[in-house]
Amino acid sequence: MATVVDCADAVSLLPGMREARAAIARGDLVVMPTDTVYGIAADAFQPNAVQALLDAKGRGRTAPPPVLVPNRSTLDALAETVPEAVSALADAFWPGGLTIVLPARSTLAWDLGETSGTVALRMPDDRIALELLAETGPLAVSSANLTGKPAAQTALDALYQLGDSIAVYLDAGSTPGPDPSTIIDATALVDGTGPLRVLREGVISREQLEAVVPEAFSIPESEPAEDGLDAADAQVARQAAAEADADEAIPVDQPKPTE
């Protein structure tokens, strides 16, 4: 039976966080608050745990979850290359509602699904989430809801939808949602084929992003490098990442995918 932890209760918070850490370590799922909506968290480096996350939501491997990180330095540890413009945006908007899609390090021992070598990374601006991430390391996190249903803004909403597929629910009251994170695709900056692209405009506007790195949005597009990701496969991975932490949101300039 799932455990619900009242994070407002100082007496239950410490043992509750300990139980959440233990659940993550053994490959179980935890629902935790973020600065947008509640999310289902799994150890990003345990493939069985990531698959359990997808199963709990009723979603396939073509919709890989984003990865939440505890600090800015983890961006460099998980991404193969971090362009200067991306570093500037992370410095400006992390922790916060900015998800960054980059090529993942090829040496990482994880399986997030059919990502075509990309990963969507974000550092959330939420105390409970950051405390858990500091103890567990990077977590695969997708919105706490069944696919096609509204993302949960309370732990009880998540419990109603997900039930005992989750080991521990960290209840920190209502989250700021429902506006999702803004998602940018920086893969073209890495391979030199084009500008930053906004896949989904959420809590951070395109204008705010352009104010920090205007030059990154004005690079002309060119043909991808021969050794780059296959364009069609990469597009699938990026669209899946865009859908992963808010099921009802449609990425900017992307058609709504069919279920």
Residue, then its C-alpha position, 0 to 999 in steps of 0.5 A: m500500500a502506498t505511503v502518503v507523507d505530509c511534508a508540512d509536518a516536521v515530525s513526519l517529513l524526515p522519516g518520509m523523505r528517508e522512505a522516499r529515498a529508499a523507494i527510489a533506491r530499490g527501483d520504486l516510484v515516488v510522487m513529488p511536488t515540483d514548481t509546476v505540477y506533481g511528478i512521478a519520479a524514478d531513478a534515471f539509471q535503473p531501466n526497470a524503474v523508468q519502465a515502471l514510470l511509463d507503465a504507471k502513466g500508460r505510455g510507451r517508450t516513444a515518450p521518454p521522460p525528462v530528467l530533473v537534476p539537483n544543481r547546475s553542474t549536473l547539466d555538464a555531467l549529463a550532456e555531451t556538449v553544453p553550448e555557451a548560450v545554453s549555459a547562459l540560459a541555465d544560469a538565468f533560469w535554473p532553478g525554474g521552469l526551463t527544460i533543455v534538450l541536448p545530446a546525452r553523454s554516450t557513456l551514461a548507463w541509462d535507458l530512458g526510452e527511444t530518445s535518439g541520444t537526446v535528454a531533456l534536463r531541468m532543475p526545478d525550483d521546489r525545496i522538497a524536490l531539490e532535497l530529494l534530488a540532492e540525496t538520490g541524484p538525477l531522477a526521471v520525472s514525468s507529470a503525475n497523471l494517467t496519459g490523457k488526464p490533467a496533470a496533478q496539482t495535489a498529491l491527492d489528485a495524483l493518488y486518485q489517478l495512480g494509486d498503489s503503482i506509486a510507493v510514496y507520495l510526498d504531499a506538499g500541498s498545491t503546486p503552482g501549476p498548471d502552466p508547464s515548463t518551457i522546453i527548448d531544443a539546443t541540439a542544432l546549436v551543438d552540431g552547428t546546423g541551426p538556432l535554438r528552437v522553442l518546442r513548448e512555451g510555458v512559464i518562461s516566454r520566448e521573449q525572456l529567452e531571447a533577451v538573454v541570448p538573442e544571437a542563439f535564435s538568429i543562427p541560419e539553419s543548414e543541413p545536419a552533419e553526416d554523423g548527427l542524429d537522424a533528423a526524423d528520429a531526433q524529431v520524434a525524441r524531442q517531441a516526446a520530451a516536449e510532451a513528457d511533463a505536461d500531457e495536455a500541452i502542445p509544443v510550439d510549432q509542433p502538430k498535436p500528436t495522435e494518441 
